[in-house]
């Protein structure tokens, strides 16, 4: 089974990347993103699945809980997650050093984003995100690709 799952999207423009890792922000807004800005073959990090698995438990609204559960199930069905393995752990050292050398915090809320970045770095894939500022300072070690939305959210 491949870790890069195809997704049904409109045809790509010639310069669109062939492969890439999409972060949690892209998965959350998958129906709204500009398809042409996504790679033809997308992968997700196991850390993204962890974030999505926590999502239904982080709300008391039953409608939102159901929406989040559906999103998790869809992601599990569409993608095989790239594990956070030894190579990703080593890459995290580079990511951590890069971020802290610039005076930015690498802990707390930001830690999961950096684990996703390390996964992309270890897999030698560009990282596609709706929130490129979450990865400020990593441009020298990783290709960060901002993904636009086509319409406002719910």
RODO-2510 file (C-alpha; in nm, 4 decimals, decimal comma):
residues 154
     n   res          X          Y          Z
     1     x     0,0000     0,0000     0,0000
     2     x     0,1420     0,3401    -0,0985
     3     x     0,1775     0,6167     0,1576
     4     x     0,0889     0,8710    -0,1089
     5     x    -0,2812     0,8442    -0,1852
     6     x    -0,4318     1,0040    -0,4947
     7     x    -0,7323     1,2284    -0,4472
     8     x    -0,9943     1,3155    -0,7045
     9     x    -0,9364     1,6775    -0,8034
    10     x    -0,9500     1,8820    -1,1242
    11     x    -0,6562     1,8455    -1,3670
    12     x    -0,3312     2,0023    -1,2503
    13     x    -0,1440     2,2860    -1,4090
    14     x     0,1954     2,1939    -1,5520
    15     x     0,3976     2,3430    -1,2664
    16     x     0,1951     2,1903    -0,9822
    17     x     0,4038     1,9637    -0,7603
    18     x     0,3616     1,5918    -0,8175
    19     x     0,3946     1,4872    -0,4512
    20     x     0,3598     1,6576    -0,1163
    21     x     0,2570     1,6301     0,2449
    22     x    -0,0533     1,8238     0,3455
    23     x    -0,0882     1,9391     0,7034
    24     x    -0,3896     1,9303     0,9314
    25     x    -0,5110     2,2742     0,8220
    26     x    -0,5472     2,1521     0,4628
    27     x    -0,7337     1,8367     0,5685
    28     x    -0,9712     2,0410     0,7844
    29     x    -1,0526     2,2674     0,4893
    30     x    -1,0106     2,0151     0,2079
    31     x    -1,3452     2,1043     0,0490
    32     x    -1,2490     2,4729     0,0366
    33     x    -0,8879     2,4717    -0,0843
    34     x    -0,7782     2,5567    -0,4376
    35     x    -0,7280     2,2102    -0,5869
    36     x    -0,4669     2,3338    -0,8351
    37     x    -0,2417     2,4324    -0,5443
    38     x    -0,2365     2,0767    -0,4088
    39     x     0,0038     1,8065    -0,5219
    40     x    -0,1307     1,5309    -0,7444
    41     x    -0,0233     1,2758    -0,4825
    42     x    -0,0872     1,3836    -0,1253
    43     x     0,0323     1,2278     0,1945
    44     x    -0,0446     1,3123     0,5552
    45     x     0,1604     1,2697     0,8700
    46     x     0,0539     1,0310     1,1443
    47     x     0,0625     1,3419     1,3655
    48     x    -0,2192     1,4860     1,1519
    49     x    -0,4272     1,1749     1,2219
    50     x    -0,3568     1,2252     1,5923
    51     x    -0,4812     1,5836     1,5739
    52     x    -0,7908     1,4744     1,3832
    53     x    -0,8555     1,1909     1,6313
    54     x    -0,8483     1,4408     1,9192
    55     x    -1,0857     1,6777     1,7405
    56     x    -1,4191     1,5103     1,8225
    57     x    -1,3233     1,5022     2,1909
    58     x    -1,2365     1,8726     2,1957
    59     x    -1,5924     1,9989     2,1490
    60     x    -1,9139     1,9628     2,3446
    61     x    -2,1312     2,0485     2,0422
    62     x    -2,2753     1,7209     1,9059
    63     x    -2,3073     1,8563     1,5496
    64     x    -1,9459     1,9723     1,5460
    65     x    -1,8353     1,6439     1,7057
    66     x    -2,0045     1,4507     1,4230
    67     x    -1,8445     1,6791     1,1617
    68     x    -1,5003     1,6203     1,3140
    69     x    -1,5553     1,2444     1,3347
    70     x    -1,6540     1,2366     0,9674
    71     x    -1,3413     1,4362     0,8767
    72     x    -1,1233     1,1859     1,0653
    73     x    -1,2898     0,8891     0,8951
    74     x    -1,2537     1,0496     0,5525
    75     x    -0,8827     1,1172     0,6120
    76     x    -0,8286     0,7601     0,7310
    77     x    -1,0014     0,6295     0,4171
    78     x    -0,8209     0,8572     0,1694
    79     x    -0,4665     0,8578     0,3026
    80     x    -0,2124     0,6250     0,4513
    81     x    -0,0247     0,8307     0,7077
    82     x     0,3516     0,8645     0,7023
    83     x     0,4666     0,7480     1,0465
    84     x     0,6786     0,9562     1,2800
    85     x     0,9770     0,7234     1,2641
    86     x     1,3479     0,7419     1,3403
    87     x     1,4186     0,9520     1,0310
    88     x     1,1456     1,1980     1,1323
    89     x     1,2857     1,2096     1,4865
    90     x     1,6273     1,3033     1,3475
    91     x     1,4680     1,5615     1,1188
    92     x     1,2873     1,7067     1,4209
    93     x     1,6278     1,7903     1,5666
    94     x     1,7013     2,0047     1,2585
    95     x     1,3565     2,1633     1,2706
    96     x     1,3871     2,2375     1,6436
    97     x     1,7355     2,3865     1,6029
    98     x     1,6234     2,6045     1,3115
    99     x     1,3202     2,7417     1,4956
   100     x     1,4950     2,8067     1,8262
   101     x     1,7948     2,9690     1,6541
   102     x     1,5518     3,2334     1,5326
   103     x     1,4163     3,2922     1,8839
   104     x     1,0870     3,1146     1,8227
   105     x     0,9305     2,8673     2,0615
   106     x     0,9276     2,5033     1,9590
   107     x     0,7057     2,3763     2,2377
   108     x     0,3395     2,3946     2,3344
   109     x     0,0820     2,4443     2,0607
   110     x     0,3551     2,4770     1,7999
   111     x     0,5091     2,1359     1,8753
   112     x     0,2629     1,9345     1,6637
   113     x     0,3218     2,1597     1,3617
   114     x     0,6947     2,1043     1,3965
   115     x     0,6481     1,7267     1,4174
   116     x     0,4514     1,7455     1,0916
   117     x     0,7292     1,9578     0,9384
   118     x     0,9869     1,7002     1,0506
   119     x     0,7820     1,4245     0,8879
   120     x     0,7791     1,6176     0,5586
   121     x     1,1516     1,6872     0,5840
   122     x     1,2350     1,3213     0,6491
   123     x     1,0133     1,2103     0,3587
   124     x     1,1706     1,4783     0,1346
   125     x     0,8280     1,6210     0,0516
   126     x     0,7129     1,9830     0,0325
   127     x     0,4686     2,0786     0,3089
   128     x     0,1363     2,2249     0,1943
   129     x    -0,0512     2,4309     0,4529
   130     x    -0,3287     2,6848     0,4964
   131     x    -0,1212     2,8416     0,7769
   132     x     0,2289     2,9093     0,6422
   133     x     0,3104     3,1377     0,9373
   134     x     0,3004     2,8259     1,1592
   135     x     0,6207     2,7239     0,9807
   136     x     0,8006     3,0594     0,9747
   137     x     1,1737     3,0116     0,9973
   138     x     1,1759     2,6705     0,8304
   139     x     1,2051     2,7948     0,4725
   140     x     1,5784     2,7153     0,4670
   141     x     1,5246     2,3465     0,5480
   142     x     1,1837     2,2699     0,3972
   143     x     0,9650     2,3807     0,1068
   144     x     0,6529     2,5386     0,2581
   145     x     0,3645     2,5810     0,0123
   146     x     0,0761     2,8111     0,1061
   147     x    -0,2637     2,6785    -0,0033
   148     x    -0,5516     2,9189    -0,0663
   149     x    -0,9216     2,8763     0,0045
   150     x    -1,1840     2,9098    -0,2656
   151     x    -1,4706     3,0261    -0,0455
   152     x    -1,5324     3,1300     0,3158
   153     x    -1,5692     2,8606     0,5799
   154     x    -1,8832     2,7588     0,7670
***
